[in-house]
Amino acid sequence: MGEAEEKEKRGRQASVEGFAHEHIVVGILMKRYQNVSLVDLPLSPYDIIIVFKEEDGAENIIRAQVKTATKSISFIGGVRGGVDREYKSDVKKYTQSTLTSDVVIGLHPLGKDSFELYFVPTLLIEQMNQQSISLNKIEAFKDNYFILENCKNKELVLEKCREYGII
């Protein structure tokens, strides 16, 4: 197999893993919250919606972007990985923010069937003003469903981030 074919194979595998990881995250969150769905909008800056019922009956919708996270989580969107990096849509490269989603979920594969989820609120991404973060720096976000459920509460998130030593 030639170098170009090998690159294409790796690109295809990365694409398949990305889609699979979105489904895995939906499954994990669905078991916990029930009202969770993949978004089937190709130009959407988020992959998943989670709908919580408030005590007053109102719906609180959280928009989540899923990223595969090995050593760090990227906050960049609008670019394509894999072998075909030419992106032909009108979407341009951007950094996740409260305009594009409410939380970035980093799926960290531990093995074939074992995963950790890191929940990074986009309001924190705006505060940090960086394009990625090491998983070591956000250990407190690992499987921290409190942060996910409160990702739109700026005061609470920033207070917790100071407490955790993230900011």
C-alpha positions in Angstrom: 0.0 0.0 0.0 1.4 3.4 -1.0 1.8 6.5 1.2 -1.3 8.2 -0.3 -3.4 5.1 0.2 -2.2 4.8 3.8 -3.1 8.4 4.5 -6.5 8.0 3.0 -7.1 4.9 5.1 -6.1 6.7 8.3 -8.3 9.7 7.3 -11.3 7.4 6.7 -10.7 5.6 10.1 -10.5 9.0 11.9 -13.8 10.0 10.3 -15.5 6.8 11.3 -14.2 7.1 14.8 -15.5 10.7 15.1 -19.0 9.6 14.0 -18.9 6.6 16.3 -17.8 8.8 19.3 -20.8 11.1 18.7 -23.1 8.1 19.0 -21.2 6.7 22.0 -21.7 10.1 23.8 -25.4 10.2 22.9 -25.8 6.7 24.3 -24.0 7.5 27.6 -26.0 10.7 28.0 -29.3 9.1 27.0 -29.0 6.5 29.7 -28.6 9.3 32.3 -30.9 12.0 30.9 -33.3 10.2 28.4 -34.1 13.3 26.3 -30.9 13.4 24.2 -30.5 13.4 20.4 -27.9 13.6 17.7 -28.4 16.7 15.5 -28.8 15.8 11.9 -27.8 19.2 10.5 -24.6 19.0 8.5 -23.6 22.7 9.0 -24.6 22.9 12.7 -21.8 23.8 15.0 -23.0 21.3 17.6 -23.6 17.6 17.4 -26.0 16.8 20.3 -28.9 18.4 22.1 -29.8 17.5 25.7 -33.2 18.7 26.9 -33.8 19.1 30.7 -37.2 19.9 32.1 -37.1 22.7 34.6 -39.3 22.6 37.8 -41.6 25.2 36.2 -42.1 22.9 33.2 -39.8 25.0 30.9 -37.2 23.3 28.8 -33.5 24.0 29.2 -31.7 22.9 26.0 -28.0 22.3 26.0 -26.1 22.3 22.7 -23.0 20.0 22.8 -20.1 19.6 20.4 -18.3 16.2 20.7 -14.5 16.0 20.2 -12.3 13.0 20.4 -9.8 13.7 23.2 -6.6 11.7 23.5 -4.2 14.1 25.3 -6.2 17.3 24.8 -9.5 18.7 23.6 -9.6 21.0 20.6 -12.0 23.9 20.6 -11.8 24.4 16.8 -14.7 23.8 14.5 -15.4 24.3 10.8 -12.4 22.4 9.6 -12.2 18.8 8.4 -9.7 16.2 9.5 -8.7 13.2 7.5 -7.1 12.9 4.1 -9.5 15.3 2.4 -8.9 18.5 4.3 -10.4 20.8 1.7 -13.7 21.9 3.2 -16.2 23.0 0.5 -19.0 24.3 2.6 -19.6 27.9 3.7 -18.5 27.1 7.2 -15.1 28.7 8.1 -12.7 27.8 10.9 -13.9 29.0 14.3 -13.3 28.5 18.0 -16.2 27.1 20.0 -18.1 29.8 21.9 -21.4 30.4 23.5 -22.6 31.5 20.1 -21.9 28.0 18.6 -22.6 25.6 21.5 -23.0 25.5 25.3 -20.4 22.7 26.1 -17.7 20.8 24.3 -17.6 17.2 25.3 -14.2 15.5 25.0 -14.6 11.7 24.6 -11.4 10.1 25.9 -11.1 6.5 24.8 -9.5 4.3 27.5 -9.8 1.1 25.5 -12.1 -0.4 22.9 -15.2 -0.3 25.1 -14.3 2.2 27.9 -14.5 6.0 27.8 -14.2 9.1 29.9 -16.2 12.3 29.2 -14.8 15.8 29.8 -17.3 18.6 29.9 -15.9 22.0 29.0 -18.4 24.9 29.1 -18.0 27.2 26.1 -18.3 30.2 28.4 -15.0 29.0 30.0 -13.5 28.6 26.5 -14.3 32.3 25.9 -12.6 33.2 29.1 -9.5 31.2 28.4 -9.2 32.4 24.8 -7.3 29.3 23.6 -7.8 26.7 20.9 -7.3 23.6 23.0 -6.6 22.4 26.5 -4.7 19.4 28.0 -6.8 16.8 29.7 -4.4 17.0 32.6 -5.4 20.6 33.2 -9.1 19.8 33.3 -9.1 16.6 35.3 -11.9 18.0 37.5 -14.2 18.1 34.5 -13.8 14.3 33.9 -17.3 12.7 34.2 -18.4 15.9 36.1 -22.1 15.9 35.3 -22.7 18.8 37.6 -20.6 21.0 35.2 -22.6 19.7 32.2 -25.9 20.4 33.9 -24.8 23.9 34.9 -22.7 24.7 31.8 -24.7 27.9 31.0 -24.5 29.3 34.5 -21.5 31.6 34.1 -21.1 32.6 37.8 -21.2 29.0 39.0 -18.9 27.6 36.3 -16.3 30.3 36.9 -16.5 29.8 40.7 -16.0 26.0 40.2 -13.1 26.6 37.8 -11.4 28.7 40.4 -12.0 26.1 43.0 -10.6 23.4 40.7 -7.6 25.5 39.9 -8.4 25.7 36.1 -8.4 29.5 36.0 
